[in-house]
């Protein structure tokens, strides 16, 4: 828990958010979709109705008074009945921490019971008004409302290890990028500065970054040795 709180305090410093649509909608149309993978995240607040959501092959049954986050890039199938269709507030948005999506495509549906329904309704209604009216500060107000509701969903849903999972996913991708670069440039001189650039670190912090993940560090170094050809020119150089 302590680690999750520390990560949560640090990571949002690089957070970027863009909201592309906010709306309240009821009825059957535009909800039933089969195996789509949108490029944007979706936040929903269900107020009425019944149905189901399938995210990456796992089926959920959202109920009234629940918030849910559907991550971009996930395989999504949604269904609601004609007799009792969902009434839902929703927001389409992009969100990244640095270069990494806030919710990755191989994740799940984040869903929670809402502790303060009136707050969520009023926040969504305010966002809808700002989205329609525009103005110099509309984006700031909408982002503030969205971030508050995302935090409510994650906190009230019990996803206390969210930031730990986020770090594991993004750091794995970073190290994968280093491995791929080594593989693609075996016949070229290679510098610590370039490898550090791939993971967006200062060269002085690159080796400590790897040492903290010692298994990955050994994997990178052994991969460089295995992939090298006899005539390869593989050099890790640092400059004082």
Secondary structure, 3 states (H helix, E strand, C coil): CHHHHHHHHHHHHHEEEEEEEEEEEECCCCCCEEEECCCCEEEEEEEECCEEEEECCEEECCCCCEEEEECCCCCEEEEECCCCCCEEEEEEEEEEECCEECCCCCCCEEEEECCCHHHHHHHHHHHHHHHHHCCCCHHHHHHHHHHHHHHHHHHHCCCCCHHHHHHHHHHHHHHHHHHHHHHHCCCCCEEHHHHHHHCCCCHHHHHHHHHCCHHHHHHHHHHHHHHCCCCCCCCEECCC
